[in-house]
């Protein structure tokens, strides 16, 4: 009897999926989605494939600083491999926004497929611009407040927009390769906030600003601010190629229907999604229930056999 009970329990994927569905505060998808790079698509929401363009207008630093901008022409770098995630907020996080955005982009030569089943993925060479520290558990503890303070608005149908500014606690770091910058080294720096002290070599007076629009077909995102960085930060200062000035980061892309949940109309500015991926559907047309059954069938048989053996 015990063997039959264990087997029946393992063959109840609907009950397992229901446990995930029963928590309206969480934004984490089940991890049972075969073929899904979980480190990209962990959260309920919409995912857009597109390109990201970084553009910097070089500006001379003030004369009383040790920095000298050696780039005179606008710098523009485009990443064709980009994913913009606009997803449900985890309401366990104090001070959460009505949505979360995460822009990820990487060089064409980067292999983003993990060599083993790693839920966090090969993330070191992928650039992230996130509105919050992206949670990896359904109920994150000790989570920091959002990096960006956002307000969202519902338009017509399933169209939404959002905007907001960076808060004063954490700078947005940035790195990229720049063939125009008289250096083959990787440029690193930050999109800076207004300084708290009198030292302000680029006269920064406003916080970085973000705006975006999205629906069930496409999305766009634009970040503006002031960039300060160089090709060897912390290294030989005499040979550094400094770069500073107004920056814009723009994304434009189309919905990845296979990996997205369906965006719904809302009565207010908080986006709503029909949570389906990992619950009632899988990638490539299989239902979640059937995939649970296929994945657990082998272990159910093994466990039932072991229990039966010990009952002899």
Secondary structure as the mmCIF struct_conf table of DSSP 4:
data_model
#
loop_
_struct_conf.conf_type_id
_struct_conf.id
_struct_conf.beg_label_comp_id
_struct_conf.beg_label_asym_id
_struct_conf.beg_label_seq_id
_struct_conf.end_label_comp_id
_struct_conf.end_label_asym_id
_struct_conf.end_label_seq_id
HELX_RH_AL_P HELX_RH_AL_P1 UNK A 2 UNK A 10
TURN_TY1_P TURN_TY1_P1 UNK A 11 UNK A 11
HELX_RH_AL_P HELX_RH_AL_P2 UNK A 13 UNK A 21
TURN_TY1_P TURN_TY1_P2 UNK A 22 UNK A 22
TURN_TY1_P TURN_TY1_P3 UNK A 24 UNK A 25
STRN STRN1 UNK A 28 UNK A 28
HELX_LH_PP_P HELX_LH_PP_P1 UNK A 29 UNK A 30
BEND BEND1 UNK A 31 UNK A 31
TURN_TY1_P TURN_TY1_P4 UNK A 34 UNK A 35
TURN_TY1_P TURN_TY1_P5 UNK A 38 UNK A 40
BEND BEND2 UNK A 41 UNK A 41
STRN STRN2 UNK A 43 UNK A 43
BEND BEND3 UNK A 44 UNK A 44
STRN STRN3 UNK A 45 UNK A 58
HELX_LH_PP_P HELX_LH_PP_P2 UNK A 60 UNK A 62
TURN_TY1_P TURN_TY1_P6 UNK A 63 UNK A 64
BEND BEND4 UNK A 65 UNK A 66
STRN STRN4 UNK A 69 UNK A 69
BEND BEND5 UNK A 73 UNK A 73
HELX_LH_PP_P HELX_LH_PP_P3 UNK A 74 UNK A 74
STRN STRN5 UNK A 75 UNK A 87
TURN_TY1_P TURN_TY1_P7 UNK A 91 UNK A 92
BEND BEND6 UNK A 93 UNK A 93
TURN_TY1_P TURN_TY1_P8 UNK A 94 UNK A 95
BEND BEND7 UNK A 98 UNK A 98
STRN STRN6 UNK A 100 UNK A 106
TURN_TY1_P TURN_TY1_P9 UNK A 108 UNK A 109
BEND BEND8 UNK A 113 UNK A 113
BEND BEND9 UNK A 115 UNK A 116
TURN_TY1_P TURN_TY1_P10 UNK A 119 UNK A 120
BEND BEND10 UNK A 122 UNK A 122
TURN_TY1_P TURN_TY1_P11 UNK A 124 UNK A 125
BEND BEND11 UNK A 126 UNK A 126
STRN STRN7 UNK A 127 UNK A 130
BEND BEND12 UNK A 131 UNK A 132
BEND BEND13 UNK A 136 UNK A 137
TURN_TY1_P TURN_TY1_P12 UNK A 138 UNK A 139
BEND BEND14 UNK A 141 UNK A 142
HELX_LH_PP_P HELX_LH_PP_P4 UNK A 143 UNK A 146
BEND BEND15 UNK A 147 UNK A 147
STRN STRN8 UNK A 148 UNK A 154
BEND BEND16 UNK A 156 UNK A 156
TURN_TY1_P TURN_TY1_P13 UNK A 157 UNK A 158
STRN STRN9 UNK A 160 UNK A 166
BEND BEND17 UNK A 168 UNK A 170
STRN STRN10 UNK A 172 UNK A 177
TURN_TY1_P TURN_TY1_P14 UNK A 179 UNK A 182
BEND BEND18 UNK A 184 UNK A 185
STRN STRN11 UNK A 186 UNK A 191
HELX_LH_PP_P HELX_LH_PP_P5 UNK A 192 UNK A 195
BEND BEND19 UNK A 196 UNK A 198
TURN_TY1_P TURN_TY1_P15 UNK A 201 UNK A 202
BEND BEND20 UNK A 206 UNK A 206
STRN STRN12 UNK A 209 UNK A 214
BEND BEND21 UNK A 216 UNK A 217
STRN STRN13 UNK A 218 UNK A 230
BEND BEND22 UNK A 231 UNK A 232
TURN_TY1_P TURN_TY1_P16 UNK A 233 UNK A 234
BEND BEND23 UNK A 235 UNK A 235
HELX_RH_3T_P HELX_RH_3T_P1 UNK A 237 UNK A 239
STRN STRN14 UNK A 242 UNK A 255
HELX_RH_3T_P HELX_RH_3T_P2 UNK A 257 UNK A 259
HELX_LH_PP_P HELX_LH_PP_P6 UNK A 261 UNK A 261
STRN STRN15 UNK A 262 UNK A 264
BEND BEND24 UNK A 267 UNK A 270
STRN STRN16 UNK A 272 UNK A 274
STRN STRN17 UNK A 277 UNK A 277
TURN_TY1_P TURN_TY1_P17 UNK A 278 UNK A 280
STRN STRN18 UNK A 281 UNK A 281
HELX_RH_3T_P HELX_RH_3T_P3 UNK A 283 UNK A 285
HELX_RH_AL_P HELX_RH_AL_P3 UNK A 288 UNK A 310
TURN_TY1_P TURN_TY1_P18 UNK A 311 UNK A 311
#
